[in-house]
Amino acid sequence: MNPISPMTSAEIRLRFLAFFEKRGHAVIPSASLVTPDEKGVTNATLFNTAGMQPLVPFLLGKQHPAGTRLVDAQKCLRTVDIDDIGDKTHATFFEMLGNWSLGDYFKEEAINWSYEFLTNKEEGLGLDPQRLYVTVFEGDAVAPRDTEAAAIWREIFKKNRIDAGGDTTQGEAGRIFYMPAKNNWWEAGDNGPCGPDTEMFYDVSGKFAGRTLTHAEYVQADDVRDIIEIWNDVFMQYEKKDGVIIGKLPKPSVDTGAGLERLTMTLQGVDNIYDTDLLKPVMDLMKNPSQSLRNKRVIADHLRASTFLIADGVIPSNTDRGYILRRLIRRATISMTDKKLDAGRISKFVDTLTNTYLVAYPELAQKSDTIKQVLLDEATKFAEALAHGMKEFDRLAVSGNVSGADAFLLFSSYGLPIDVTKELAAERGLTVDTAAFEAEFKKHQDLSRAGAEQKFKGGLANADDPQVVRYHTATHLLHQALHDVLGEGVGQKGSNITAERLRFDFSYGAKMTDDEKKRVEDIINEKIAAKMPVNQVTMPKAEAEKTGARHFFAEKYGDEISIYFIGNDIASAYSKEFCGGPHVKNTSELAGPEGKWKFKIQKEEAISQGIRRIKAVLG
């Protein structure tokens, strides 16, 4: 494959944002990789797995503060295909470029701008329009055939003197292909906005010389990747609930965009994402000729994903997000030829990645010391676990394939994630009973969650003491202020309140700076001075989750939920949490009888790996 353009990935990203900004779109920053626990989506995920995910409330009708036209480059992370990492195209971390119409323009503008950006040499990517092919939704019992999108495409091709060909549904050669829902219907799961889409494909092989294709030729070319998908316009017209379409959205929206890695691969004329300028600098660090190409790609992918996760506040642990990060770091380590990830290697990897993303994500460079330290701590811990775990693995493997119970023993007692055990087994030609392991792991999670519930429920020493009640409300303000300053990677791990002080435990991968502590104090004192009302409402669990109120992730709650929120209404409240109370009636009460008290952090410290504790007073 020859390069189509000398454009760097950074230039592609900037061109995309500038193109749509010029057309009235507000440029919004990427949301964190971490989805807030309190998001309230029924099929909630640990991370943002698609560009549209952070914007779901606005696609469903909520007003976005930046307006009805938006454009962004969104960080995403998926691990569902983790076993495929090492091939040409799969990645755990990736970026989605997206432009959005929230009840504003619809198919006509979206499709025309897509074509213009892809083919315009001055403002866009300058792709050859003769090598473009498109698909549209063929229709089914849920929604009709998208003849409107097909007509728009036919007009675009006619206007630009491109042969659109005939009706491909009748066996004629053409450039527009009707495809079923599995190809041209987009949804984020069983709940949320959804609708038909139109997808753009590019002849990266050049073998078709701009000619039209029959439907069978198109399918074959797609299968062998002579043509690849480079763009997707989703027309959000319907809402799905519990797997069923419940009706049309009040305001149809558009979710348009493309994967940056795939676009970069196409323009730079390479057949895999690891030879693009996004990952090649990291690949070039690995010079050992005995190291397999697959393992090099696993290392590059997993360390890039780990770097971004740590920057967004995730720290390694044995549950939820921390478990995903731990898997990534340990799989990267096990893929090293000598199964070592030392300080020197970590420094080179992180410095290379921060340089690659310096303009788009400067926070990587700002947090590079923290990233390196978290990686080193986990790698050091894993080196010790691996030494002991491999001895135990060798002992267990003598009897043949690895059982689920043995795999869980290696995980719980020796710190070997199931992926690592599978890698070790594969090296010896053995298999692992992963289904039995998952069953053991779930039992472990249920026990851990039950223990945490008991440990942290009794946070109030004396719920009748007015000062204890003040500190309880202050804890809610502190929880939200930490999210404001440190990001959505913060997770509440417990609290303890007495009449003398409050204590709040939370997950975060680094020591807070003096400036961060000062900013948290200032936010809380501003809310106290603002004399904000503190309200309580009880509602069914399903409705409570939709409010966005914070609560322990994956916690089991009753059918009726009590929510305390600080603000005039629950929609615009500064803080809202599932909570049984009690609380003050107004934040001004936190200033004390004479109105002179201030919130002050006395101490911030680590109490275990990745868990920090704040002690604070009002006075």
C-alpha positions in Angstrom: 0.0 0.0 0.0 1.3 3.5 -0.9 0.7 6.5 1.3 -2.3 8.5 0.2 -1.2 11.6 2.1 1.8 12.6 4.2 -0.6 13.8 6.9 0.3 12.9 10.5 -2.4 11.6 12.9 -2.2 14.9 14.7 -2.9 16.8 11.5 -5.9 14.5 10.7 -7.3 15.2 14.2 -6.8 18.9 13.9 -8.2 19.1 10.4 -11.3 17.2 11.5 -12.0 19.6 14.4 -11.3 22.7 12.3 -13.5 21.5 9.4 -16.6 21.2 11.6 -15.8 24.1 13.8 -16.0 26.3 10.6 -19.4 24.8 10.0 -20.8 26.0 13.3 -19.8 23.1 15.6 -18.5 23.8 19.1 -15.3 21.9 19.8 -15.7 20.0 23.1 -12.9 18.2 24.9 -12.8 14.4 25.2 -14.6 13.0 28.2 -12.6 10.8 30.6 -12.1 7.2 29.6 -13.8 6.5 32.9 -17.6 6.6 33.0 -19.1 8.0 36.2 -20.5 5.2 38.4 -23.6 7.3 38.9 -24.4 7.7 35.3 -27.6 5.8 35.7 -27.5 3.9 32.4 -29.0 0.5 32.7 -26.3 -1.2 30.7 -23.6 0.9 32.3 -20.0 0.2 31.3 -16.7 0.9 33.2 -15.3 2.9 30.4 -16.4 5.0 27.4 -16.4 2.4 24.6 -17.8 4.6 21.8 -17.6 8.2 20.9 -21.3 8.7 21.4 -21.4 7.3 24.9 -20.7 10.5 26.9 -23.4 12.3 24.8 -26.2 9.8 25.3 -28.3 12.1 27.6 -28.1 14.8 24.9 -28.9 12.5 22.1 -32.1 11.6 24.1 -33.1 15.3 24.3 -31.2 16.9 27.2 -29.8 20.4 26.2 -26.1 20.5 25.8 -24.4 23.7 27.3 -22.3 24.1 24.1 -25.3 24.0 21.7 -26.8 21.7 19.1 -23.7 21.3 16.9 -20.7 19.6 18.5 -17.4 18.1 17.4 -14.8 16.1 19.3 -12.1 13.5 19.4 -13.2 11.1 22.2 -10.9 8.6 24.0 -12.4 5.1 24.0 -11.4 1.8 25.6 -12.7 -1.7 24.8 -11.5 -5.0 26.1 -14.1 -7.3 24.6 -11.6 -8.1 21.8 -8.6 -8.3 24.1 -7.7 -11.8 22.8 -7.5 -10.3 19.3 -4.9 -7.7 20.2 -1.8 -8.4 18.2 -3.5 -8.6 14.8 -3.5 -5.7 12.3 -6.5 -3.6 13.5 -7.7 -4.4 17.0 -6.9 -2.0 19.8 -8.0 -1.6 23.4 -7.5 2.2 23.4 -8.6 4.2 20.4 -9.9 7.6 19.4 -13.2 8.3 17.7 -13.6 11.5 15.7 -17.2 12.7 15.9 -19.4 15.5 14.8 -22.9 15.8 16.3 -26.2 17.3 15.5 -28.5 17.4 18.5 -31.9 17.9 16.9 -30.3 20.4 14.4 -29.3 19.3 10.9 -30.0 15.8 9.6 -29.2 13.5 6.7 -28.7 16.0 3.9 -26.0 18.1 5.7 -24.4 15.2 7.5 -23.8 13.1 4.3 -22.7 16.1 2.3 -20.2 17.2 4.9 -18.9 13.7 5.3 -18.2 13.5 1.6 -16.7 17.0 1.6 -14.3 16.3 4.5 -13.2 13.0 3.0 -12.4 14.3 -0.4 -11.6 18.1 -0.1 -7.9 18.6 -0.5 -7.7 22.1 1.1 -9.8 21.5 4.3 -10.2 17.7 4.4 -8.4 14.5 3.8 -8.1 14.7 0.0 -9.2 11.1 -0.7 -9.9 10.1 -4.3 -13.8 10.2 -4.6 -13.6 7.6 -7.4 -12.5 5.1 -4.8 -15.4 5.7 -2.5 -18.3 3.2 -2.0 -21.2 3.5 0.4 -23.7 1.4 2.2 -27.2 2.3 3.5 -29.8 0.5 5.6 -31.9 -2.0 3.6 -34.9 -1.8 6.1 -36.7 -4.4 8.2 -39.7 -4.8 10.5 -38.3 -2.1 12.8 -37.5 0.7 10.3 -38.0 1.3 6.6 -35.4 1.1 3.8 -33.3 4.3 3.9 -34.0 5.4 0.3 -33.5 9.0 1.5 -29.8 8.5 2.3 -29.3 6.6 -0.9 -30.9 9.4 -2.9 -28.6 12.0 -1.3 -25.6 9.9 -2.2 -26.7 9.5 -5.7 -27.1 13.2 -6.0 -23.6 13.8 -4.6 -22.0 11.4 -7.0 -23.9 13.0 -9.9 -22.9 16.5 -8.9 -19.2 15.5 -8.7 -19.3 13.5 -12.0 -18.8 10.2 -10.3 -20.4 7.1 -11.9 -22.9 5.9 -9.2 -23.9 2.9 -11.4 -27.2 1.1 -11.3 -29.4 -0.6 -8.8 -27.2 -3.0 -6.9 -30.2 -4.8 -5.4 -31.1 -5.9 -9.0 -27.6 -7.4 -9.7 -26.4 -4.2 -11.4 -22.9 -2.7 -10.7 -23.0 0.4 -8.6 -21.5 2.4 -5.8 -24.4 2.3 -3.3 -25.2 -0.9 -1.5 -28.2 -1.7 0.7 -27.2 -3.8 3.8 -29.1 -5.4 6.7 -29.2 -4.2 10.3 -26.2 -6.2 11.4 -24.2 -3.9 9.0 -26.0 -0.6 8.9 -27.9 -0.2 12.2 -26.1 1.4 15.2 -26.9 1.1 18.9 -24.9 1.3 22.1 -26.6 -1.7 23.7 -30.1 -2.6 24.9 -30.9 1.0 26.1 -30.5 4.4 24.5 -30.7 6.1 21.1 -30.3 4.1 17.9 -30.9 4.2 14.2 -29.9 3.4 10.7 -26.5 4.5 9.3 -24.7 5.0 6.1 -21.1 3.9 5.9 -18.3 5.0 3.6 -15.7 2.6 2.3 -12.4 3.3 0.5 -10.6 1.2 -2.0 -7.2 1.0 -0.3 -6.0 -1.6 -2.8 -6.5 0.6 -5.8 -7.3 -2.5 -7.8 -10.8 -1.4 -8.9 -9.6 1.7 -10.6 -12.8 3.7 -9.7 -15.2 1.3 -11.4 -18.6 0.3 -10.0 -19.1 -3.0 -8.3 -21.8 -5.6 -8.0 -23.1 -6.4 -4.5 -21.2 -9.7 -4.5 -18.0 -7.9 -5.6 -18.4 -5.3 -2.8 -18.9 -8.0 -0.2 -15.9 -9.9 -1.4 -13.7 -6.8 -1.4 -14.8 -5.9 2.1 -14.1 -9.4 3.3 -10.5 -9.4 2.0 -10.1 -5.8 3.1 -9.4 -4.5 -0.4 -11.9 -1.8 0.7 -12.2 -0.7 4.3 -14.8 1.3 6.2 -13.5 4.8 7.0 -16.6 6.8 8.0 -20.0 6.3 9.5 -23.1 8.6 9.7 -25.6 7.3 12.3 -29.1 8.8 12.2 -30.4 8.6 15.7 -34.2 8.4 15.2 -35.3 5.8 17.7 -35.0 4.9 21.4 -34.4 1.4 22.7 -35.3 0.2 26.1 -34.5 -3.3 27.5 -33.7 -4.5 24.0 -37.0 -3.2 22.4 -37.6 -0.1 20.2 -40.1 1.9 22.2 -40.6 4.7 19.7 -39.1 7.6 17.8 -36.9 10.3 19.5 -38.6 13.7 19.8 -35.7 15.3 17.9 -33.7 13.1 15.5 -29.9 13.6 15.9 -26.8 12.7 13.9 -23.8 10.9 15.3 -21.1 11.1 12.6 -17.4 10.1 12.7 -14.5 7.8 12.2 -11.8 5.9 14.1 -8.6 8.0 14.0 -6.4 4.8 13.9 -8.2 3.5 10.8 -8.2 6.9 9.0 -4.5 7.3 9.8 -3.8 3.8 8.6 -5.6 4.5 5.3 -3.9 7.9 4.7 -0.4 6.7 5.6 -0.7 3.7 3.3 0.0 1.0 5.9 -2.0 -2.2 6.4 -2.0 -2.2 10.3 -2.4 0.4 13.0 1.0 -0.4 14.5 2.8 1.0 11.5 1.0 4.4 11.8 2.7 7.3 13.6 0.4 6.7 16.6 2.1 3.4 17.6 5.2 3.0 15.4 7.4 5.1 17.8 6.5 2.6 20.6 7.0 -0.4 18.4 10.5 1.0 17.4 11.6 0.8 21.1 11.4 -3.0 20.9 14.6 -4.2 19.1 14.9 -7.8 20.3 14.7 -9.9 17.2 13.5 -12.9 19.1 10.4 -11.1 20.3 7.4 -12.0 18.2 5.5 -9.3 16.2 2.3 -10.2 18.0 3.9 -9.7 21.4 5.4 -6.4 20.4 1.9 -5.2 19.3 0.3 -6.4 22.6 3.0 -4.5 24.6 2.5 -1.3 22.5 -1.3 -1.5 22.7 -1.5 -2.3 26.4 1.0 0.2 27.6 -0.7 3.0 25.6 -4.1 2.0 27.1 -2.5 1.8 30.6 -0.9 5.2 30.2 -4.3 6.9 29.3 -6.1 5.0 32.1 -3.7 6.1 34.8 -3.8 9.6 33.5 -7.6 9.5 34.0 -7.2 8.4 37.6 -7.4 4.6 37.4 -5.1 2.5 39.6 -4.5 -1.3 39.5 -6.7 -3.4 41.8 -8.5 -6.7 41.7 -11.9 -5.3 40.9 -13.7 -3.3 38.2 -11.6 -0.7 36.4 -8.5 -1.4 38.4 -8.7 -5.0 37.4 -8.8 -4.1 33.7 -5.7 -1.9 34.2 -3.9 -4.6 36.1 -4.7 -7.1 33.3 -3.3 -4.7 30.7 0.0 -4.1 32.6 0.5 -7.7 33.4 -0.3 -8.9 29.9 2.2 -6.4 28.6 4.8 -7.6 31.0 4.3 -11.3 30.2 4.6 -10.5 26.5 8.2 -9.1 27.1 10.8 -11.7 26.0 12.3 -11.7 29.5 8.9 -11.0 31.2 10.2 -7.8 32.8 9.0 -4.3 32.7 11.7 -2.2 34.5 12.0 1.5 35.3 14.1 2.2 32.2 11.7 0.6 29.8 8.7 2.3 31.5 10.4 5.7 31.2 11.0 5.2 27.5 7.5 3.9 26.7 5.8 6.7 28.7 8.0 9.5 27.3 7.4 8.3 23.8 3.7 8.1 24.2 3.4 11.5 25.9 5.4 13.0 23.0 3.1 11.4 20.4 0.0 12.9 22.1 1.6 16.1 23.4 -0.8 18.5 21.6 -4.0 16.6 21.9 -3.6 15.3 25.4 -1.0 17.4 27.3 -2.2 15.9 30.6 -0.1 12.8 29.8 3.0 14.8 30.0 1.8 16.7 33.1 1.1 13.4 34.9 4.0 11.4 33.4 5.7 11.0 36.8 2.6 9.5 38.3 2.0 7.3 35.3 5.6 5.9 35.5 5.3 5.3 39.2 2.0 3.5 39.0 3.4 1.3 36.2 6.6 0.6 38.1 4.8 -0.2 41.3 2.5 -2.7 39.5 5.4 -4.2 37.5 7.5 -4.6 40.6 4.6 -6.3 42.5 3.9 -8.5 39.5 7.6 -9.5 39.1 7.4 -11.0 42.7 4.1 -12.6 42.0 5.2 -14.0 38.7 8.3 -15.6 40.3 6.2 -17.4 42.9 3.2 -17.9 40.6 5.2 -19.6 37.8 6.6 -22.1 40.4 3.0 -22.9 41.5 1.8 -23.0 37.8 4.6 -25.5 37.0 3.4 -27.7 39.9 -0.2 -27.5 38.9 0.5 -28.0 35.2 2.2 -31.4 35.9 -1.3 -33.0 36.0 -2.3 -31.5 32.7 -4.9 -28.8 31.8 -5.6 -26.0 34.3 -8.9 -26.2 36.2 -10.9 -23.1 37.1 -10.2 -23.6 40.8 -6.4 -23.7 40.1 -6.6 -20.7 37.8 -8.4 -18.8 40.6 -5.8 -19.9 43.1 -3.1 -18.5 40.9 -5.0 -15.2 40.6 -6.0 -14.8 44.3 -2.9 -16.1 46.0 -0.2 -15.3 43.4 -1.6 -12.4 41.6 -1.7 -14.0 38.1 -4.6 -12.6 36.0 -6.4 -15.2 34.0 -4.9 -13.8 30.8 -1.4 -14.5 32.1 -2.4 -18.1 33.2 -3.8 -18.6 29.7 -0.5 -17.4 28.1 1.6 -19.7 30.3 -0.7 -22.6 29.5 -0.6 -21.9 25.8 3.2 -22.0 25.9 2.9 -25.6 27.2 0.1 -26.6 24.9 -2.4 -26.7 27.8 -5.9 -25.2 28.2 -7.5 -23.3 31.1 -11.2 -23.8 32.2 -12.0 -20.1 32.0 -15.8 -20.6 32.6 -15.1 -22.2 35.9 -12.6 -19.5 36.7 -15.2 -16.8 36.0 -17.6 -18.5 38.4 -15.0 -18.5 41.1 -14.2 -14.9 40.4 -17.8 -13.9 40.7 -18.1 -15.5 44.1 -15.1 -13.6 45.2 -16.5 -10.3 44.0 -19.9 -10.9 45.8 -18.1 -11.6 49.0 -15.9 -8.6 48.7 -18.9 -6.3 47.9 -20.8 -7.6 50.9 -17.8 -7.0 53.1 -17.4 -3.4 51.8 -21.1 -2.8 52.4 -20.8 -3.7 56.0 -17.6 -1.8 56.5 -18.8 1.5 55.1 -22.5 1.6 56.0 -21.8 2.8 59.5 -20.1 6.0 58.5 -21.9 8.2 61.1 -20.8 7.9 64.7 -23.8 9.7 66.1 -26.6 10.7 63.7 -28.3 12.8 66.3 -25.3 15.2 66.9 -25.7 18.4 64.9 -22.0 18.6 64.1 -22.0 15.0 62.8 -24.9 16.0 60.5 -22.9 19.0 59.3 -19.9 16.8 58.5 -22.1 14.3 56.7 -23.3 17.0 54.3 -19.7 18.3 54.0 -18.7 14.8 52.9 -21.1 15.0 50.0 -19.5 18.3 49.0 -16.1 16.9 49.3 -17.0 13.8 47.2 -18.1 16.1 44.3 -15.3 18.5 44.7 -12.7 15.7 44.4 -14.4 14.7 41.1 -14.2 18.3 39.9 -10.5 18.6 40.7 -9.1 15.1 40.2 -11.5 13.8 37.5 -14.0 10.9 37.2 -11.3 8.4 38.2 -12.0 9.1 41.8 -14.1 6.5 43.5 -15.5 6.6 47.1 -14.2 3.8 49.2 -15.7 4.7 52.6 -16.1 7.4 55.2 -16.2 7.8 59.0 -17.7 10.8 60.7 -17.5 12.0 64.3 -18.3 15.3 65.9 -14.6 16.2 65.7 -13.8 15.6 62.0 -14.8 13.8 58.9 -12.7 11.1 57.2 -13.1 10.2 53.6 -11.4 7.3 51.7 -11.2 7.4 47.9 -9.4 5.7 45.0 -6.8 7.8 43.2 -3.3 7.0 41.9 -1.3 9.9 43.2 -0.7 12.1 46.2 -2.8 15.3 45.9 -0.7 18.5 45.4 -1.1 21.5 47.6 -2.8 23.3 44.8 -5.3 20.5 44.3 -6.1 20.4 48.0 -6.6 24.2 48.0 -8.9 24.0 45.0 -11.1 21.4 46.7 -11.3 23.6 49.8 -12.2 26.6 47.8 -15.0 24.8 45.9 -16.5 23.6 49.2 -16.3 26.9 50.9 -17.9 28.6 47.8 -20.8 26.2 48.1 -21.1 26.9 51.8 -21.1 30.7 51.2 -23.7 30.2 48.4 -26.2 29.1 51.0 -27.5 26.2 48.8 -30.5 24.3 49.8 -30.2 20.6 50.7 -33.1 18.5 49.5 -34.3 14.9 49.7 -36.4 12.9 47.3 -37.5 9.2 47.2 -38.2 7.5 43.9 -38.1 4.1 42.2 -34.6 2.7 41.5 -34.9 3.0 37.7 -35.8 6.7 37.9 -33.1 7.3 40.6 -30.4 5.9 38.3 -31.4 8.2 35.5 -30.8 11.3 37.7 -27.1 10.7 37.7 -26.9 10.6 41.5 -23.6 9.1 42.7 -23.7 5.7 44.4 -21.5 2.7 44.9 -20.9 1.0 41.5 -22.7 -2.4 41.1 -24.1 -2.0 44.6 -27.4 -3.8 45.3 -30.2 -1.3 46.3 -33.8 -1.7 47.2 -36.7 -0.8 44.9 -37.1 2.7 46.4 -34.1 5.0 46.6 -33.5 8.1 48.8 -31.5 10.8 47.1 -30.0 13.9 48.8 -29.1 16.7 46.4 -27.5 20.1 47.0 -29.2 22.7 44.8 -32.5 24.1 43.8 -33.5 21.0 41.7 -32.2 17.6 41.1 -31.4 18.2 37.4 -29.0 21.1 38.1 -27.9 20.1 41.6 -24.2 20.5 42.4 -24.1 17.2 44.4 -26.5 14.3 44.4 -26.1 10.9 46.0 -28.0 7.8 47.0 -28.1 8.4 50.8 -30.3 7.7 53.8 -29.4 11.0 55.5 -29.4 12.9 57.8 -28.3 16.3 56.4 -28.5 20.0 57.1 -31.2 22.0 55.4 -28.8 24.5 53.8 -25.1 24.6 53.2 -24.9 27.8 55.2 -25.3 25.7 58.3 -21.8 24.3 57.7 -20.4 27.8 58.5 -21.3 27.3 62.1 -23.5 29.3 64.5 -21.7 32.5 63.8 -21.2 31.9 60.1 -17.3 32.0 60.3 -16.4 28.3 59.9 -14.4 27.2 56.8 -13.8 23.7 55.4 -10.1 22.8 55.9 -8.2 19.6 54.8 -6.0 18.6 57.7 -4.4 15.6 56.2 -4.3 13.7 52.9 -2.4 10.4 52.8 -2.2 6.9 51.3 -3.7 4.1 53.3 -3.1 1.3 50.8 -2.2 0.8 47.2 -4.2 3.3 45.2 -6.4 4.3 48.1 -6.1 7.7 49.8 -7.6 9.2 52.9 -8.6 12.8 53.7 -9.2 14.1 57.2 -11.0 17.5 57.3 -12.7 19.8 59.8 -15.1 22.7 59.8 -13.8 25.5 62.0 
